[in-house]
Amino acid sequence: MLEETKFGLDYNEAEEFLTGPLTDQLKNVNIKGFMGMASNTEDNNLIQAEFRTLKKFYDTYKQLGLDTLSMGMTSDYMIALNEGSTMIRIGSAIFGSRT
């Protein structure tokens, strides 16, 4: 399911935001980390590669005080944990699927 009202940044946009002048102007904003989702696929190798890429990006900017890497959902949380996730989202396992 694609939700048109939800979107994120690609790696170039995120890097520009983190290192650009706008971030310094946001005095009341404290960036704590990143959240990412893997492709909606059964291909665990692709999911692992995507999580690994996000973890490398996170490690690059961790010196900025980041402490949260949220990746992994009910269907792929074990892969996410193995790749370094510090937070997982498993609402479907607890509450069931959305209708």
C-alpha beads as a LAMMPS data file, in Angstrom:
LAMMPS data file: protein, C-alpha beads

99 atoms
98 bonds

1 atom types
1 bond types

-500.0 500.0 xlo xhi
-500.0 500.0 ylo yhi
-500.0 500.0 zlo zhi

Masses

1 110.0

Atoms # bond

1 1 1 0.000 0.000 0.000
2 1 1 1.435 3.368 -1.032
3 1 1 0.520 6.344 1.088
4 1 1 0.933 9.487 -0.992
5 1 1 1.049 11.734 2.099
6 1 1 4.135 9.988 3.480
7 1 1 7.563 10.385 1.964
8 1 1 11.159 10.825 2.938
9 1 1 14.459 12.060 1.644
10 1 1 16.886 10.271 -0.582
11 1 1 20.491 10.059 0.597
12 1 1 21.586 13.182 -1.297
13 1 1 18.706 15.239 0.116
14 1 1 19.370 13.983 3.642
15 1 1 23.082 14.787 3.379
16 1 1 22.307 18.273 2.084
17 1 1 19.873 18.855 4.939
18 1 1 22.276 17.562 7.614
19 1 1 25.262 19.555 6.388
20 1 1 23.529 22.623 4.989
21 1 1 22.839 25.965 6.629
22 1 1 19.145 25.275 7.292
23 1 1 19.893 22.765 10.053
24 1 1 21.863 25.373 12.027
25 1 1 18.913 27.745 11.822
26 1 1 16.508 25.232 13.395
27 1 1 17.377 26.039 16.992
28 1 1 14.447 24.082 18.473
29 1 1 14.947 20.960 16.353
30 1 1 17.148 18.127 17.555
31 1 1 17.701 15.438 14.934
32 1 1 18.007 12.125 16.774
33 1 1 18.412 9.691 13.909
34 1 1 16.996 8.155 10.787
35 1 1 13.998 6.033 9.934
36 1 1 13.967 3.879 6.849
37 1 1 11.866 1.201 5.269
38 1 1 13.038 -1.494 2.909
39 1 1 11.401 -2.197 -0.410
40 1 1 8.148 -4.115 -0.215
41 1 1 9.580 -7.406 -1.450
42 1 1 10.134 -11.013 -0.410
43 1 1 13.803 -10.710 -1.479
44 1 1 15.640 -10.824 1.845
45 1 1 18.977 -10.124 0.154
46 1 1 17.619 -6.838 -1.221
47 1 1 16.125 -5.914 2.161
48 1 1 19.430 -6.670 3.875
49 1 1 21.365 -4.589 1.343
50 1 1 19.010 -1.631 1.792
51 1 1 19.273 -1.782 5.589
52 1 1 23.049 -2.114 5.367
53 1 1 23.240 0.987 3.146
54 1 1 21.148 3.000 5.609
55 1 1 23.324 1.818 8.515
56 1 1 26.457 3.007 6.687
57 1 1 24.813 6.377 6.066
58 1 1 23.817 6.571 9.744
59 1 1 27.381 5.738 10.823
60 1 1 28.702 8.531 8.603
61 1 1 26.644 11.133 10.491
62 1 1 26.529 9.555 13.950
63 1 1 29.068 12.121 15.201
64 1 1 26.288 14.725 14.911
65 1 1 24.734 13.178 18.018
66 1 1 22.466 10.668 16.340
67 1 1 21.381 7.771 18.526
68 1 1 18.406 6.235 16.732
69 1 1 18.304 4.099 13.626
70 1 1 14.732 2.985 13.075
71 1 1 14.435 0.357 10.393
72 1 1 12.498 -2.855 10.233
73 1 1 8.852 -3.689 10.463
74 1 1 6.976 -6.827 11.422
75 1 1 7.944 -8.663 8.235
76 1 1 11.665 -7.804 8.282
77 1 1 12.593 -6.766 11.806
78 1 1 15.097 -9.612 12.335
79 1 1 17.054 -8.522 9.269
80 1 1 16.950 -4.933 10.530
81 1 1 18.220 -5.920 13.977
82 1 1 21.051 -7.916 12.419
83 1 1 21.991 -4.861 10.344
84 1 1 22.139 -2.489 13.332
85 1 1 18.642 -1.113 13.872
86 1 1 18.123 0.458 17.300
87 1 1 14.333 0.696 16.919
88 1 1 11.842 -1.518 15.112
89 1 1 8.192 -1.014 14.211
90 1 1 6.137 -4.148 14.826
91 1 1 2.608 -2.768 15.151
92 1 1 1.115 -5.342 12.783
93 1 1 2.451 -8.173 14.951
94 1 1 0.800 -6.612 18.000
95 1 1 -2.390 -5.095 16.583
96 1 1 -2.908 -7.043 13.362
97 1 1 -2.965 -5.824 9.798
98 1 1 -4.630 -2.563 8.822
99 1 1 -7.870 -2.743 6.955

Bonds

1 1 1 2
2 1 2 3
3 1 3 4
4 1 4 5
5 1 5 6
6 1 6 7
7 1 7 8
8 1 8 9
9 1 9 10
10 1 10 11
11 1 11 12
12 1 12 13
13 1 13 14
14 1 14 15
15 1 15 16
16 1 16 17
17 1 17 18
18 1 18 19
19 1 19 20
20 1 20 21
21 1 21 22
22 1 22 23
23 1 23 24
24 1 24 25
25 1 25 26
26 1 26 27
27 1 27 28
28 1 28 29
29 1 29 30
30 1 30 31
31 1 31 32
32 1 32 33
33 1 33 34
34 1 34 35
35 1 35 36
36 1 36 37
37 1 37 38
38 1 38 39
39 1 39 40
40 1 40 41
41 1 41 42
42 1 42 43
43 1 43 44
44 1 44 45
45 1 45 46
46 1 46 47
47 1 47 48
48 1 48 49
49 1 49 50
50 1 50 51
51 1 51 52
52 1 52 53
53 1 53 54
54 1 54 55
55 1 55 56
56 1 56 57
57 1 57 58
58 1 58 59
59 1 59 60
60 1 60 61
61 1 61 62
62 1 62 63
63 1 63 64
64 1 64 65
65 1 65 66
66 1 66 67
67 1 67 68
68 1 68 69
69 1 69 70
70 1 70 71
71 1 71 72
72 1 72 73
73 1 73 74
74 1 74 75
75 1 75 76
76 1 76 77
77 1 77 78
78 1 78 79
79 1 79 80
80 1 80 81
81 1 81 82
82 1 82 83
83 1 83 84
84 1 84 85
85 1 85 86
86 1 86 87
87 1 87 88
88 1 88 89
89 1 89 90
90 1 90 91
91 1 91 92
92 1 92 93
93 1 93 94
94 1 94 95
95 1 95 96
96 1 96 97
97 1 97 98
98 1 98 99
